[in-house]
Amino acid sequence: MLRIEEFLGMEGLNKDWIESKKLNAEERAELEGDVTIEELKKALYTSNLSSTSGWDGISYNVLKNFFINLGPLLVKVTNECMVKGELTTGTSFKLGLIKLIPKKGDA
């Protein structure tokens, strides 16, 4: 693993500045732990509820309405993906839809 000092280089950087930017043990523990249902709920509730989360067209509003039932499953899937370092083995989570939106003028 590349250390931050190696990544940034030491030219013009003060080691004290680098040290002040590093996470402390408590911050690291919080970020390295499992995703919680509260974190997923917060992310969902701060999303644009009329948008969709993917190509399936299911809006965030639908997920919000059924979160009481879907939340535990979503937490399990999210943490499994984090452990494996990739999205689920099914292809549906690995698909994306790109829509070109022409700007005004000569498209």
Legacy VTK file of the C-alpha trace (Angstrom):
# vtk DataFile Version 3.0
C-alpha trace
ASCII
DATASET POLYDATA
POINTS 107 float
0.000 0.000 0.000
1.233 3.447 -0.924
1.802 5.740 2.034
0.418 9.278 1.878
3.924 10.754 2.001
4.909 8.684 -1.060
1.721 9.681 -2.883
1.998 13.422 -2.183
5.784 13.672 -2.295
7.664 15.727 0.213
8.551 18.658 -2.055
6.921 21.713 -0.513
4.837 19.676 1.933
5.223 19.996 5.642
5.137 16.673 7.503
3.064 18.307 10.273
0.490 19.310 7.631
0.279 15.707 6.408
-0.069 14.387 9.949
-2.885 16.865 10.655
-4.851 15.509 7.661
-4.701 11.850 8.684
-7.692 10.183 10.299
-7.389 9.393 13.970
-8.079 5.888 15.300
-11.717 6.686 16.126
-12.387 8.098 12.635
-10.722 5.076 11.000
-12.772 2.647 13.084
-15.995 4.433 12.171
-15.221 4.417 8.441
-13.911 0.853 8.330
-16.873 -0.709 10.104
-19.935 -2.227 8.493
-22.493 0.040 6.879
-25.423 0.448 9.254
-29.117 0.660 8.510
-29.082 4.214 9.869
-26.383 5.224 7.361
-28.335 3.729 4.458
-31.521 5.391 5.652
-29.772 8.772 5.890
-28.359 8.365 2.365
-31.788 7.420 1.028
-33.616 10.262 2.747
-31.112 12.834 1.447
-31.449 11.583 -2.161
-33.636 13.130 -4.818
-36.712 10.986 -4.188
-37.977 11.380 -7.757
-34.714 9.967 -9.182
-34.044 6.299 -9.744
-31.209 4.327 -8.229
-30.460 2.424 -11.408
-31.603 1.140 -14.758
-34.566 -0.724 -13.242
-36.516 2.533 -12.838
-37.323 1.993 -9.155
-37.349 5.457 -7.630
-35.801 6.371 -4.328
-39.327 7.242 -3.214
-40.368 3.577 -3.659
-37.309 2.460 -1.696
-38.180 4.990 1.017
-41.757 3.707 1.270
-40.642 0.084 1.589
-37.426 0.712 3.551
-38.881 -0.887 6.689
-38.928 -4.184 4.773
-36.015 -3.677 2.379
-33.573 -1.964 4.767
-32.172 -5.090 6.459
-31.659 -6.793 3.085
-30.000 -3.701 1.614
-27.624 -3.497 4.584
-26.670 -7.151 4.135
-26.079 -6.763 0.390
-24.116 -3.522 0.862
-21.795 -5.028 3.461
-21.295 -8.185 1.391
-20.262 -6.033 -1.565
-17.842 -4.105 0.650
-16.232 -7.319 1.931
-15.895 -8.781 -1.564
-14.714 -5.496 -3.048
-17.188 -5.711 -5.919
-20.881 -5.533 -6.638
-22.969 -8.681 -6.337
-22.248 -11.554 -8.694
-25.468 -10.932 -10.614
-25.051 -8.764 -13.669
-27.988 -6.476 -12.899
-25.983 -4.434 -10.374
-23.115 -4.101 -12.832
-25.215 -2.660 -15.650
-25.665 0.982 -16.360
-27.636 3.098 -18.746
-26.023 6.126 -20.287
-28.342 8.640 -21.881
-26.840 11.285 -24.150
-28.452 14.677 -23.663
-27.591 17.026 -26.505
-26.850 20.626 -25.668
-28.382 23.530 -27.550
-27.072 24.161 -31.010
-25.594 21.645 -33.417
-25.885 18.294 -31.650
LINES 1 108
107 0 1 2 3 4 5 6 7 8 9 10 11 12 13 14 15 16 17 18 19 20 21 22 23 24 25 26 27 28 29 30 31 32 33 34 35 36 37 38 39 40 41 42 43 44 45 46 47 48 49 50 51 52 53 54 55 56 57 58 59 60 61 62 63 64 65 66 67 68 69 70 71 72 73 74 75 76 77 78 79 80 81 82 83 84 85 86 87 88 89 90 91 92 93 94 95 96 97 98 99 100 101 102 103 104 105 106
